[in-house]
Amino acid sequence: MNPIATFKAQTPTAFRASSAVVGTLVALVAASWVLSPSTDNYLVLAAGATIAIMGLSILTGGSGQVSIGNAGFMAIGAFTTAIIGTHNAHFFIVGSLLAGTAAGAISGVIIGLPATRLRGPYLAGMTLAFAYVMQPFIQSFGSFTGGSGGLYLNELTTPHWFARLVGDSDNLIAANARYQSALAVLVAGIALFFASNVMSSRLGRAMRLVRDDEVAAELVGVNLAKTRVLAFVISAAFAGLAGSLLTLIAASASPSTYGLALSIELLSLLVLGGMGSITGAIIAGLLSAYSGQLVGRINSLFGVDPYSNVGANTKGIIFGVILIVMMLAAPTGLVGLAKRVMARLRAVVKGHSAGSLSQG
């Protein structure tokens, strides 16, 4: 057994912490010194999407509950942060993020309690209705939420020490972009570390057991209702954090951003990346961030007007086709497909080595 595998087996928590720290530091270095400020904007979107998809992965991939309402939880976190920001000129970043996360978790309790009695398409239908009504619900409280126009708050102020550190003290726009991406990466790294611990904990094992066999779960003493509600709460908290983070960085929150289409896109990306996987959530987040560029290039390649009916729906068409292909060819997503390919390659290499030894 190699040293890394030994370290992982003997001290799993320390291994997860080390992996989170190393991964976050690499991303921070890339965001601060390697990538261009314009690319950093995509990194922010990727971080927010990764957090939301990771929460959905815990719910759907972990406990087997299909939700099409995570955009609604993101909206709750976003507008909680926006309302706090509009009433406080110098709001506390960590406090705003925690408030958005808490608001998402509370809404997860409200939705999760009745959801424990539902299964399959009925559960999906309930969360679908939640995502559908959230946008007009927010608009109906215009005095607090700004109605259809949403809310605007002060932009994040880049600390002088950070601008000097990244060498952009004379370029405020570049410094702001790098600071925002570094903040998004740091929050995403902390969230993913928490997610990895949840998935490896007793609760994570209980969720997977409920997903695979409810009868067996009850026989070993797992409280089905409590486990399902906790999965909803954790998923909603992650979505609330994602909405809060994106609101802080964009300095605005709009109801139209968190429509039903976003919920469907998050679920599609989860399936593409791979359910129940940290790596799958990261891949899905990057796909979400860079899908706009990909769609633009495809429209340009085929001469499609982006403002036409076909051009406006190109993204949905592409994701739909990819999703169908993945469900047929690789139900476990890109992560599962990569594992299968690597296993096949290792088997081929072992077979070749064994053949060489036998000939020798």
N, C-alpha and C positions, 0 to 999 in steps of 0.2 A: 504493500500500500504506500502511495506517495505521501510526502509530508503534508500537503494541503488536505488530502483526504483524511489523514490521521487527525489533523487539527480540527477538521469539520466534525469528525465522529466523536472526538473526546470532549471538545468544548464548543457545542453548536451555537450557543448564544454569542460567545466571543467571536466565532467565525462570521456570524451574521453581522455583528457590529463592525468587524474589520472590513467586510465586504462593502457595507454601506459607507463607511468612512472613505475607503479607497475610491469607490465609484463616484461618490460626491465630490471628492477632491479633484479627480480627473475631469469631471464635468465642469467644475468651477474654474480650473485652469483653462479649459477650452473656451468657456464663456468669457473669461476675463482677458485672455491674451492671444488665443489662437483664432477664434472665429471673428468675423467682422461684426460690427454693431447691427447691421441689417439682418444678419443670420441669427443674432441673439434674440431677435423678436420671435423667430420660429421656435427657438429653444424655450421661451416663456410659454408659448402655446403648447408645446410638447409636454412641459412639466405639469401644467394644469390638466391636460387631457389624461396624462399618465396617472395622476392622483385619482381622478374621477373613475377611470377604467379599473384601477386597482381595487377601489371600493366595490365596484360592480362585480369584479372577479371574486372577491371574498363572498359576496352574496350568491351569485349564480354558480360560479365554479366551486365554491366551498360548500354552501348549504343546499344547492340545487334549486333555489328559488329564482324564477325568471322575472326580472323587473324591467319595465320600459318607462320608468318614471324618474330616473336619476337626474335628468335635466331639471326637474322640479325641485329636487333637493339642492342642486347647484344654485338655482335661482334664489332659494331661501337664504343660503349662505352669502350669496352676492349682495342681496338687498339688505341683509342685516349689517354687513360691513359698510355698504353705501350710506345707510341711514346714520350709522355711527360717525362716518366720515364727514357727512354734511353738517352735523351738529358739533363737530370738534375740529377746529382749524388745524390743530397739531395732534392728530390721533396717534395712538401707540400701535405700531405694526403688529407686534405679537398679540396684543389684546384684541385687535380687530380680527386677526386670523382665528384666535380661540373662540371669539364670539360667533363668527360664521360657522365654525366647526360645531359648536354647542347647539346653535339653531338648527343645523342639519340633523344632529343626533336626536334632538327633541322631536322634530318632525318625523324622524324615522320610527320613534316610539309610537307616535300617533297613527302612522300608516301601518307599522309592523304588527300592532296588536290585532286588528281585524284580519290582517293578511295571513296570520297563522292558521286560520280556518279554511283558507283557499289553497287550491293546487292547480298546477298546469295552466291552461288557458284562462281560467277564472282569475288566478293571481296576476297573470300578465294583463288581463283586461282591466283589473282594478288599478294597477300602476299606470297603465295607459291613460285611464281616465284622469288620474292625478296629474300626469304630465300635461294633459290637454287643458285642464281647467286652471292650471297654475298661472298661465300667462294672463288671461282675463281677470283672474282673482287679484293679481298684483296691480293691474291697471285700474281696478275699481277703487283702490285706496290711493288715489292720486295725491292727496295731501301729504302722505308719507313717502310714497314711492315715485312721485313725479309722473304718474300715469304712463301713457304709451311712450313718452319721451325719456323716461327713466331719470336717473340721478347722476349728477357730476360732483366729484370731490377733488380736493387738491392733489396734485401729482406728488409722487414720492420724491423727497429731496435726497439727492445723492450726497453722502458724507464727503467732506473734503479729503479725508484720509484715503477713501476708496478711489477717488479720482486721481490722486497722486500715485497710489499703488499701481493702478492699471496704465498710468502714463497718459491719461486724457484730461489732465487738469485744465488744459486750454481749450478743450472741445467738450462743452457741456452735454451736447446731444449724444455723442458717443459714450461719455461717462454714464449718462442716465440709462442708456440701453444696456450697457454692461452691468450696471448695478441691479437693474431689474431682472436680468437673466440670472445673475448670481443669486439673488434672493429666491427666485423661483426654483432654481436647482437645489439650493439648501433646504427649502421647505419640502420639495419632492423627496430628497434623500432621507429626511427625518420620517416622512410619511411612509416611505417604502420599508424602512427599517422596522417601524411599528407594524406594518402589514406582515412582514416576514415572521415577526414574533407571534402575531396572532395566528397565522396559519400553522405554526409549529407548536402552538400551545395546546393545552387540554381542550380549550374551546374550539380550536381549529380542527382537532381530531374528532370532537363531538359533531361538528358541522358536517364533516365528510361522512361520518357514520350515518347521520340523519339523511344525507343525500343518497347514500348507497342502499341503506336498508333501515327503514323506520322501526320495524319490529325488533331487529337486533339492537338498535339504539335504545329502545325502551327496556329491553331485557337486561342491559348492562347499566341501567339507571340514568340514562340521559333524558333530561326534561325537554321534550320536543318543542313545546311552545316557547319556552325560555330561550332555547338555542336559536330558533328561527327569528325571534324578536331581536336578539342580540346581533344576529347577522344583518338584519335590516338597519339597526342603529349604527353599527360600524360602517356599513356601506353608505348610509346617508351622511354620516359625519365626514367621510372622505369626500363625498360630493360637495358638501357644504364648504369644506376647506378649499376645494378646487375653485368653486365659485367665488369665495372670498379672496383668494390669491389673485385670480384674474381681474377681479374688480379693483383691487388695490393698485395693480400694475397699469391697468387701462384707465384708471381714475374715472370710471363710469360704470353704470349698470343699466342695461336696457331689457325690458321684458321679452322683446323679440329675439334676443340672443338665446334664450333658454326655452325654445319651443319644442314641440314633439319631435321634429326632425333631428334635433341634437340627441335626444334619448335613443332614437333608432340608430343613429350613427355610432353612439358609444357602444351599444350592444353588438353592432356589426363588427366594430373594431376589436371588441373583446374576443369574439369568435375567431377573427383573423389572427390575432396575436397568440391566443391560447389561454383558455380559462384556468384560473387557479395558479397562475404563474407570474412571478415578479418580472421575469424577462419578457413574457408575453405582454404584460401591461406597458412596459417601456417601449417595445416595438410598436404596439398599437398607438401609443402617445405620439411617437415620431411620425407614424403614418398619418395621424390626424393633423399634425402641424404642417407637414409638407404636401398633403394631398391637394391643397389649393394650387401650388406650383405645378404639380403633376398634371392636374386637370387643365390648367392654362396651356401647358406645352402640348397636350393631346389635342385640344381645340385648335391651337395654332397649326399643328402638323396636318390635321385633316381639313383646315380651312373653315372651321365651325365658328359662327358668330357667337361669342360668349353671352350676348344679350338676347339671343334667340331662345325659343322654347327648348330646343335640343341642347344648346350650350349651357343654359341655366340648370339643366338636369343631368349634365354629363357626369358629375360627381356621383350622384345617386345610381346612375346606370353602371358606372365602373365598379363601385362598391358592391352593387347587387350581383353583378356577374362574378366578381372575385369571391363573394361570399358563397354563391352556389357551387362554384368549382371547389372551394376549400371544404365545404360540407361533404362533398362527394369524394374528394381525393384525400383530404387530411382533416378529419373531424376534430383533431386535437390542436389545430391551428399551426401557425408557422413554427412555434417552439416544438410542438410534437413532431412535425415533419422533419425539422432539423435533427432531433434526437433519433428518429428512425433512420435517416440518412447516415448519421455518424455510427449508429450501431451496425448498419449494413457494411460500412467501410471497414470498421474494426473486424467484423467477421471475415471479410475478404482478405484483409491483411494477415489475420491469424491463420486462415486457411493457406495462404501463400507461404507463410513462414513454416507451417507444419509440413507442407509439401516439399519445401527446400531441405528441411532437416531429414525427412524420410529418404530423399534422394541421396543426401550426403551419407 
